Amino acid sequence: MTMKLTRRAALGTAAALPFASIATQSLAAGAETKANSTVARSFQLGDFTVTTLLDGSLPRDGAQEIFGGGASDEEFAKVSADNFISPDIAQFFFTPTLVNTGSELILFDTGLGQGGIQKALADAGVGPEAINVVVLTHMHPDHIGGMTTNDAATFPNARYVTAAAEYDFWSAQEAGNRVGDLVAAKVTPMAEKMSFIEDGGEVASGVTAMAAFGHTPGHMVYHLESNGQRLILTADLANHYVWSFAHPEWEVRFDMDKAAATASRRNVLGMLAADKVPMIGYHMPFPAAGYVEPRGEGFRFVPVSYQMMG
């Protein structure tokens, strides 16, 4: 039987961990990690190498029911037609991100747990044992599924970082809650290696957490900055590259607090558009990177082409 640790207990054990010694175990952090394949694509951000990793992709019916809460059939159909996509089917992408800071390899989210992330990491020349830090932007199954493989830690030398509010919420769920049970199986066993971050906290130099609650109670996005260049990892802030940008107020089935999620979308997308900062979104079409521009009362996602090739 696996015992659930409270955050307070986990913090106590985490404080005693020799994080510095864990970080020195990776030989790959200072090495070349650039990739340009169908499942791994690297971008240069100052001294950081940022690599998106395609863990999987699949179509799903019922697009309006998922992404168009509050939209009329006519509105949803028009936005879809204007962007040359079906109003009925959505293509889902699942894209963890690897950041090589030069001294650490930091992985943001772990995917579905079906082996895709290991294949994508291999294309970037990185083995799971080389990962120094795993950051969980939130704890939905498609972000924590890859934390273990055959009941063992997929990233055995990593320390883990997540929002305190996120861990507290899911670890408090009663048995029988689908996400809570998965957290108990995948996340709780790593609690002794876990530290908790608040809004504005640093994962590493140049990697800062930004609260973007609503999708889940502790959903975070992450601001990267190196040599004056910036990028935001937006996680699940906007889950579709058309509908969630064009109408941030349209409710998304997966957002737990719909009003807070809308406010977070408008806040972060507005900042990205105003400051012309690039983004990487977990569910954007691979390679998941792009820019945001204002469009009417909403926004438009502009996919990356050859920017940041470095």
N, C-alpha and C positions, 0 to 999 in steps of 0.2 A: 504494500500500500504506500502511495506517495503522500507525504504530509504537505499541506499548504503552509507556506511561511507568510506571516504578515510582512508588510513593508518595513516595519520597525525592526523585526528580527532579521530580515534580509539586509537592512542597512548595517546592522551590527556586525554581521559576518562579512559583508563587503568591505567594511572599513579595515579589516585585518588582512585583506588580500594583497599580495605583492604585485600590484598592477604593473609596476615598472618592469619587473622581471618577465611578466607575460609578454609585454610589448617588445622586448628584445629578442624573443624567440623567432620572429619572422625574419627570414633572409630576403624575402621578396619585396619588402616595402621600399627599399632604396633601389630596386631593380626596375627594368623596363616592364610595364604592365599594359602597354598600349595594344589595342585590338581593333580590327575593322572586319567583322564577319557578320553573318546573318543573325547571330545571337549575342554578340559582344561588340560594342562600339565605343571608342575612346574619344574624349575631348580634352583639350588643354585649357586649364584655368590657372593662369599664373604659373606657380610651381607645382600645382596639383594636377594629377592625371585623373579624370573622372570617367568611369566606364559604366555604361548601362548594360545590363545583363537580361536578356530575354529568357524568362523562366518558362513561359508558355503563352498561348493565345488560343482563343476559342470564340465561336459565335454564340449569341444567345437571343432567343425570341423575346417579344414583349418589351421592346425598347422604350415605348412611351410610358408603360407602367413602371419601368425602372427609373427613367431619367426625366420624365415629363410631368411630375406631380404638380397639378395646378394649371397645366397648359391645356388649351382646347385642342381638339383633334386637328382643326384647321391650322392653328399656330404651329403645332409640332410638325405637321406635314410640310408647311411652308419652309420652316428653318431647315428641315431635312433636305427638301428639294433644292433649296438655295446652295446647299453644300454637297450636293451630288451623292447623298447617302439614303438608304432605305429608312423609312420611319418605323419599320417593324423589327429590324434585326440590328443588334449592336455587336461589334467585334471587340472582345475583351483582350487586353494585353496585361501581362504581369511582369514588372520590370524593376527588380532590385538594382541598386547602384553601388558601385565600388569606388571609393576615393583613396587614391594613393597620395598621401601628404609628403612623401619623401622619407618619413620616419615611421609611419604606421599605415596599415591597410585597414580602412574602415568600411564595413559593409552595412548598407542601409536596407533592412528587411531581408527575409530569407526565402520568400516565394512559397509555392504550393506544397513543396515536399515530395515532388514526383521525379526528382533528379535533374530537372532542367537547369537549376542554378549551378550545379557542379559542372555540367557541360559548358555553360557559358563562361564560368570562371576558367576552365581549362583553355578556352580560346584566348583568354587574356593572359595565359601563362601562370595562373595562380591556383595552387592547391588549397583545399579547405583549411588545412592546418596552418597556412600562412596568415590567415585573417587574425588581426590583433583585436579589433573592436567590432561588435555587432550592435547596431542601433535599431531599435524597434520603433518605427514612427507611430504605430498603434498595434493592437493585438487581434485584428481580424484574421481568420484562418489563412488567407492567401498571403499574409505577411509573416506569420510565425510557423507555417507548415514545414519549412525546411530547417528548423532549428535542430531537429534530431533526424537521424537516419538509422533505421533498425534499432530504435530505442537508445542509441548512443548519440552524443553531441556531434553534430555535423562539423562544427568549428571548434575543435577541442582546446585550442590555445587562446580563444577569444575571451575578453571581458564583454559584458553586456550593459547597454544603456537604454533606458526608456523613461517616459514621464511617470512621475509618482502617481498622478491621478489615474493614469491608465492601468497601472499595475493594481492599485487599490481597488478599482471598480471591478475588474474581471476576477481577481482573486477572492473577492467577497461573494461571488455568485454561488448559489446552491448547486449541488450535483444535479445533473440533468439539463443544465444550460449548455447548449452546444459549444459556444465560444468559451465559456468558463471551464468546461471540461477539457477543451483543447489546451487552454492556458495552463491548467493543472498538469497536463501531460507533457507539454512542450517547454513552458516557461518556468514554472515553479522549480523544477529540478536544477535550473541554472541560477537560482536566487542567490546562492552564496558568491556568485561571480558578478552580481548585478549592482549597478549604481543607478540612482534616480536623479532626473534632471528637471529643472523648472524652466519657465520662460526666461530666455536670456542666458541660460547656462551654457557652458562650453563643453563639448565632447572632446575637442582638441583645439589647439591654436588655429583659428580661422574657421572653425566649425561650431555654429551657434544655434541653439534651439529657439524656435519661435512658436508660441502657442497659436493653434488654429483649431480650437475645439469645435465640436458639433458633429462631425462624422462619427467620432467616439468621444468619451469624456476627457481623454488625455491626448487626443490627436495632435501631433507636432509636425511642423515643417522645419527645414534646416537651411540656414544661411551659410554659404561657403564663400570665403574671401581669401584670395592669395595675390600678392603683388598688385593690389588695387582692383583686381577683377572679381566680379561677384556672380553668383548663381544660387538659385533657390531650388532645393529638392522639395517639391510640393506634395509628395505622398498622395493621399486620397482627397486632397482639397477639392479638386474637380475631377470627377470620374469619367467624363467623356469630353473629347476634344472639341466637339461642336456644341451639343446641347447645354452642357454645364458652363460654357463660356458665353454663349449667345444670351442665355437667360440664367444668370446665377441664382435667381429666385425660384426657378423650377425645382421642386423637391425631388431628391434622390432617395430611392427606397432604402439604400444602405446607410443613410445619414440618421443617426440616432436622435439628435436634436436638430430638427429641420431649420428652425430660425437661426440658431447659432451657426450652423453650417453655411447658410446663405451669407450671414454677416462675415464669416471668415473668408469665404470666396471673394466677396466684393473687396474686402480689405487687402488681401494678398494679391489678387489679380490687378487691382487698381495700382498698387505699389509697383508691381512688375511692369505694367504698361507705362506708368509715369517715369520710372527710372530706367526703362529699357534694359532691364536685367533679364538674362536668359533663365529658363526653368527646365527642370526634368520632372515629369509627372509619372507616377507609378503605372497609371492606366492609359497613358498617351500611346498613340501608334509608335511602334519601335522605329527609331532608336529613342523615342520618348522625350527628346529635347526640343526646345523651341522658344519662341518669344510670344509676348502678349501685346495686342494692340487694342485700343478702344474701338468699339463698333456699336453705334447707336447707344442704347442704354445698357449694353453689355460689352462683351469683348470678343476677340477672335484669336485663336491659337494659330501661330505661324510656325510651321515645322522648320527645324534647323536644316540647312543644306550643307555648306562647307565652312560655316563659321566655327571658330574654336578648334580647328583641326590641328593647329600648333606645329 
